[in-house]
């Protein structure tokens, strides 16, 4: 009877989660539809057609960003990374995780969990868990660091505007949260709490913490790799602004990056941030130096880029067979 009740409860929770996700998705699609009607579908389509020739360059830069993400993961494993992580395995995991980050709620967390699952057979569960948590932390810290110049650029363009204040708050929250995650990973109380729950959980957490302490509180390697990826994304927004005919320049591109990060934070549980990024770009169109149709086009082109890499990530497991880790290699 109790088992039946547990199954019913689990099914109800799962149905509720899917219901919430579908509701968020419907809301996002509704926002996009309303914005398209507001600016005019014909004018928007013309902007997108004119911007299309620039997309291969943006796709190439996104591939470079996947590379910086793989580099950050490699650095997060610490000194032992070179011994346990073949490059082909790491790149495969990064491509699959890139797709997951675009479609899953709390995408970055889901992406790090995906990489941990794919890399654990090579590096071990403790190292993979530590690297995944570190990846989540340095993503937050790097986003917070970049939010500072983004806020400064927004202030130069628009003064103490809502987007400027949002970016200042964003910077503080992300740096605090990321540093807190890394501090908790190294704190004795975390292992003690896990040990009270179960001996197995305590042993796993202690092993994970031992790996986490092999790197500094805020490891510079993963943070530098993440910041490089963020810088590439700023370049992508500069190119997209040029493609849609909006104002260009470093300051405008930084504001676009800031608007994207704020949208990602606000819409963390909206699948692919559909509607959230469009709303954020339309809201900050004046600061971006764009008309509302141009700002909306930038957001839609960003979604096209996401869709391309979701397709790539979906094909990778089908076309690129995973190598067996050393302890699973067949005997000859």
C-alpha positions as CSV (number, residue, x, y, z in Angstrom):
1,X,0.0,0.0,0.0
2,X,2.8,2.4,1.0
3,X,4.6,1.5,-2.3
4,X,1.5,2.3,-4.3
5,X,1.1,5.6,-2.5
6,X,4.8,6.5,-3.2
7,X,4.3,5.7,-6.9
8,X,1.2,7.9,-7.0
9,X,3.0,10.7,-5.3
10,X,6.0,10.4,-7.7
11,X,3.7,10.4,-10.7
12,X,1.8,13.5,-9.4
13,X,5.0,15.4,-8.8
14,X,6.3,14.4,-12.3
15,X,3.0,15.6,-13.8
16,X,3.2,18.8,-11.9
17,X,6.7,19.5,-13.2
18,X,5.7,18.8,-16.7
19,X,2.6,21.0,-16.3
20,X,4.8,23.9,-15.0
21,X,7.2,23.5,-17.9
22,X,4.5,23.5,-20.4
23,X,2.9,26.5,-18.8
24,X,6.2,28.4,-19.0
25,X,6.7,27.3,-22.6
26,X,3.2,28.4,-23.6
27,X,3.8,31.8,-21.8
28,X,7.1,32.3,-23.7
29,X,5.5,31.4,-27.0
30,X,2.7,33.8,-26.3
31,X,5.2,36.6,-25.5
32,X,7.0,36.0,-28.8
33,X,3.7,36.0,-30.7
34,X,2.7,39.3,-29.2
35,X,6.0,40.9,-29.9
36,X,6.0,39.7,-33.5
37,X,2.5,41.1,-34.0
38,X,3.6,44.4,-32.5
39,X,6.6,44.9,-34.8
40,X,5.1,43.3,-37.9
41,X,6.0,39.9,-39.2
42,X,6.9,41.2,-42.7
43,X,9.4,43.8,-41.4
44,X,10.9,41.2,-39.0
45,X,11.3,38.6,-41.7
46,X,13.1,41.1,-43.9
47,X,15.6,41.9,-41.1
48,X,16.2,38.2,-40.6
49,X,16.7,37.5,-44.3
50,X,19.3,40.3,-44.5
51,X,21.1,39.0,-41.4
52,X,21.2,35.3,-42.7
53,X,24.6,35.6,-44.4
54,X,26.3,36.5,-41.1
55,X,25.1,33.3,-39.4
56,X,28.0,31.0,-40.5
57,X,30.4,33.3,-38.7
58,X,28.3,33.3,-35.6
59,X,28.0,29.5,-35.7
60,X,31.8,29.3,-36.0
61,X,32.2,31.5,-32.9
62,X,29.7,29.4,-31.0
63,X,31.8,26.3,-31.8
64,X,34.8,28.1,-30.3
65,X,32.6,28.8,-27.2
66,X,31.9,25.1,-26.9
67,X,35.7,24.6,-26.9
68,X,36.2,27.1,-24.1
69,X,33.5,25.3,-22.1
70,X,35.4,22.0,-22.6
71,X,38.6,23.8,-21.6
72,X,37.0,25.0,-18.4
73,X,35.8,21.5,-17.6
74,X,39.3,20.2,-18.2
75,X,40.8,22.8,-15.8
76,X,38.1,22.0,-13.2
77,X,39.4,18.5,-12.9
78,X,42.7,19.9,-11.6
79,X,46.1,18.4,-11.9
80,X,44.9,14.9,-12.7
81,X,42.9,15.9,-15.8
82,X,45.6,15.0,-18.3
83,X,45.8,11.5,-17.0
84,X,42.1,10.7,-17.0
85,X,40.3,12.7,-19.6
86,X,41.0,12.0,-23.3
87,X,40.3,15.0,-25.5
88,X,37.8,13.2,-27.7
89,X,35.7,12.1,-24.7
90,X,35.8,15.6,-23.3
91,X,34.7,17.3,-26.6
92,X,31.9,14.7,-27.1
93,X,30.6,15.5,-23.6
94,X,30.8,19.2,-24.2
95,X,28.7,19.0,-27.4
96,X,26.0,16.9,-25.7
97,X,26.0,19.2,-22.7
98,X,25.7,22.2,-25.0
99,X,22.4,20.8,-26.3
100,X,21.1,20.0,-22.8
101,X,21.9,23.5,-21.6
102,X,19.6,25.0,-24.3
103,X,16.5,22.9,-23.7
104,X,16.5,21.8,-20.1
105,X,15.1,24.0,-17.2
106,X,18.0,25.3,-15.2
107,X,20.1,24.5,-18.3
108,X,23.5,25.1,-16.9
109,X,23.0,22.9,-14.0
110,X,21.6,20.1,-16.2
111,X,24.6,20.5,-18.6
112,X,27.1,20.1,-15.8
113,X,25.2,17.0,-14.5
114,X,25.3,15.6,-18.1
115,X,29.0,16.1,-18.4
116,X,29.6,14.5,-15.0
117,X,27.6,11.5,-16.0
118,X,29.5,11.1,-19.3
119,X,33.0,11.7,-17.8
120,X,32.5,9.8,-14.5
121,X,33.5,6.4,-16.1
122,X,36.9,8.0,-17.0
123,X,37.6,10.2,-14.0
124,X,35.6,8.6,-11.2
125,X,32.3,9.7,-9.6
126,X,34.0,11.9,-6.9
127,X,36.1,13.8,-9.4
128,X,33.2,14.2,-11.9
129,X,30.9,15.5,-9.1
130,X,33.5,18.0,-7.9
131,X,34.2,19.2,-11.5
132,X,30.5,19.6,-12.2
133,X,29.9,21.7,-9.1
134,X,33.0,23.7,-9.8
135,X,31.7,24.3,-13.4
136,X,28.4,25.6,-12.0
137,X,30.3,27.8,-9.6
138,X,32.7,29.3,-12.1
139,X,29.9,29.9,-14.6
140,X,28.2,32.1,-12.0
141,X,31.4,33.8,-11.0
142,X,32.5,34.5,-14.6
143,X,29.0,35.8,-15.4
144,X,29.2,38.1,-12.3
145,X,32.6,39.4,-13.3
146,X,31.5,40.2,-16.9
147,X,28.4,41.9,-15.6
148,X,30.6,44.6,-14.2
149,X,31.8,46.0,-17.6
150,X,28.3,45.3,-18.9
151,X,26.8,47.5,-16.2
152,X,29.5,50.2,-16.8
153,X,28.7,50.2,-20.5
154,X,24.9,50.5,-19.8
155,X,25.6,53.3,-17.4
156,X,27.7,55.2,-20.0
157,X,24.9,54.8,-22.6
158,X,21.8,55.2,-20.4
159,X,22.8,56.3,-16.9
160,X,21.2,54.7,-13.9
161,X,18.6,52.9,-16.1
162,X,16.8,49.7,-15.1
163,X,19.2,47.6,-17.2
164,X,22.1,49.2,-15.5
165,X,20.7,48.5,-12.0
166,X,19.7,45.0,-13.1
167,X,23.3,44.3,-14.2
168,X,24.8,45.7,-10.9
169,X,22.5,43.4,-8.9
170,X,23.2,40.5,-11.3
171,X,27.0,40.9,-10.7
172,X,26.7,40.9,-7.0
173,X,24.3,37.9,-6.8
174,X,26.3,35.7,-9.2
175,X,29.7,36.3,-7.7
176,X,28.3,35.7,-4.2
177,X,26.4,32.5,-5.3
178,X,29.4,31.1,-7.2
179,X,31.8,31.8,-4.3
180,X,29.3,30.3,-1.9
181,X,29.1,27.0,-3.9
182,X,32.9,26.6,-4.0
183,X,33.1,27.4,-0.2
184,X,30.4,24.8,0.6
185,X,32.2,22.2,-1.5
186,X,35.3,22.6,0.8
187,X,33.4,23.0,4.1
188,X,33.6,20.2,6.7
189,X,29.9,20.7,7.6
190,X,28.8,19.5,4.2
191,X,30.4,16.1,4.7
192,X,29.1,15.9,8.2
193,X,25.5,16.5,7.1
194,X,25.8,14.0,4.3
195,X,27.3,11.4,6.7
196,X,24.3,11.8,9.0
197,X,22.0,11.0,6.1
198,X,23.8,7.8,5.2
199,X,27.3,6.3,5.4
200,X,27.5,6.0,1.6
201,X,26.5,9.6,1.0
202,X,29.0,10.8,3.5
203,X,31.8,8.8,1.9
204,X,30.9,10.2,-1.5
205,X,30.8,13.8,-0.3
206,X,34.1,13.4,1.6
207,X,35.7,12.0,-1.6
208,X,34.2,14.9,-3.7
209,X,35.5,17.4,-1.2
210,X,39.0,15.9,-1.3
211,X,39.0,16.5,-5.0
212,X,37.6,20.0,-4.6
213,X,40.4,21.0,-2.2
214,X,43.0,20.2,-4.9
215,X,42.1,23.5,-6.5
216,X,41.9,27.0,-5.0
217,X,38.6,28.5,-3.7
218,X,38.1,30.3,-7.0
219,X,40.3,28.4,-9.5
220,X,41.7,30.8,-12.1
221,X,41.9,28.3,-14.9
222,X,38.2,27.5,-15.2
223,X,37.3,31.1,-14.6
224,X,39.6,32.3,-17.3
225,X,38.2,29.8,-19.8
226,X,34.7,30.8,-19.0
227,X,35.5,34.5,-19.4
228,X,37.1,33.8,-22.8
229,X,33.8,32.1,-23.8
230,X,31.9,35.2,-22.5
231,X,34.2,37.5,-24.5
232,X,33.4,35.4,-27.7
233,X,29.7,35.8,-27.0
234,X,30.1,39.6,-26.8
235,X,31.7,39.4,-30.2
236,X,28.8,37.4,-31.4
237,X,26.4,40.1,-30.3
238,X,28.4,42.7,-32.0
239,X,28.2,40.7,-35.3
240,X,24.4,40.1,-34.8
241,X,23.9,43.9,-34.2
242,X,25.8,44.6,-37.5
243,X,23.7,41.9,-39.3
244,X,20.3,43.4,-38.3
245,X,21.4,47.0,-38.9
246,X,21.6,48.1,-35.3
247,X,24.2,50.3,-33.7
248,X,27.6,48.6,-33.2
249,X,30.5,49.0,-30.9
250,X,31.9,47.4,-27.8
251,X,29.6,49.2,-25.4
252,X,26.5,48.1,-27.3
253,X,27.7,44.5,-27.5
254,X,28.4,44.5,-23.8
255,X,24.9,45.7,-23.1
256,X,23.5,43.0,-25.4
257,X,25.5,40.4,-23.4
258,X,24.2,41.8,-20.2
259,X,20.6,41.7,-21.4
260,X,21.2,38.1,-22.4
261,X,22.6,37.1,-19.0
262,X,19.7,38.8,-17.2
263,X,17.2,37.1,-19.4
264,X,18.9,33.7,-18.7
265,X,18.7,34.4,-14.9
266,X,15.1,35.5,-15.0
267,X,14.0,32.7,-17.3
268,X,16.1,29.9,-15.9
269,X,13.1,27.5,-15.8
270,X,11.7,28.5,-19.1
271,X,12.6,25.9,-21.8
272,X,15.2,27.5,-24.1
273,X,14.3,30.9,-22.5
274,X,11.7,31.3,-25.3
275,X,10.0,34.6,-24.9
276,X,12.2,35.7,-22.1
277,X,15.2,36.7,-24.2
278,X,12.9,38.3,-26.8
279,X,11.2,40.4,-24.0
280,X,14.6,41.4,-22.5
281,X,16.0,42.5,-25.9
282,X,12.9,44.4,-26.8
283,X,12.8,46.0,-23.4
284,X,16.4,47.2,-23.7
285,X,16.2,48.1,-27.4
286,X,17.0,51.8,-26.8
287,X,20.1,51.0,-24.8
288,X,21.2,48.5,-27.5
289,X,21.0,51.2,-30.1
290,X,18.3,49.2,-32.0
291,X,14.7,49.5,-33.0
292,X,12.4,47.0,-31.4
293,X,12.2,44.8,-34.6
294,X,16.0,44.8,-34.7
295,X,16.3,43.9,-31.1
296,X,13.7,41.1,-31.5
297,X,15.6,39.8,-34.5
298,X,18.8,39.5,-32.5
299,X,17.0,37.4,-29.9
300,X,15.4,35.2,-32.6
301,X,18.8,34.7,-34.3
302,X,20.1,33.6,-31.0
303,X,17.4,31.0,-30.8
304,X,18.3,29.8,-34.3
305,X,21.9,29.4,-33.1
306,X,20.6,27.4,-30.1
307,X,18.5,25.2,-32.3
308,X,21.5,24.4,-34.5
309,X,23.6,23.3,-31.6
310,X,20.7,21.3,-30.1
311,X,20.6,19.4,-33.4
312,X,24.3,18.8,-33.2
313,X,24.2,17.7,-29.6
314,X,21.3,15.3,-30.4
315,X,23.2,13.7,-33.3
316,X,26.5,13.3,-31.4
317,X,25.4,10.3,-29.4
318,X,24.0,8.6,-32.5
319,X,26.9,9.3,-34.9
320,X,29.9,9.4,-32.5
321,X,30.2,6.3,-30.4
322,X,31.6,6.7,-27.0
323,X,35.0,5.0,-26.3
324,X,35.1,2.6,-23.5
325,X,37.0,3.7,-20.4
326,X,40.2,1.9,-19.6
327,X,38.7,-0.5,-17.0
328,X,36.0,-1.5,-19.6
329,X,38.2,-2.1,-22.6
330,X,37.7,-5.5,-24.1
331,X,40.6,-8.0,-23.5
332,X,42.7,-8.9,-26.5
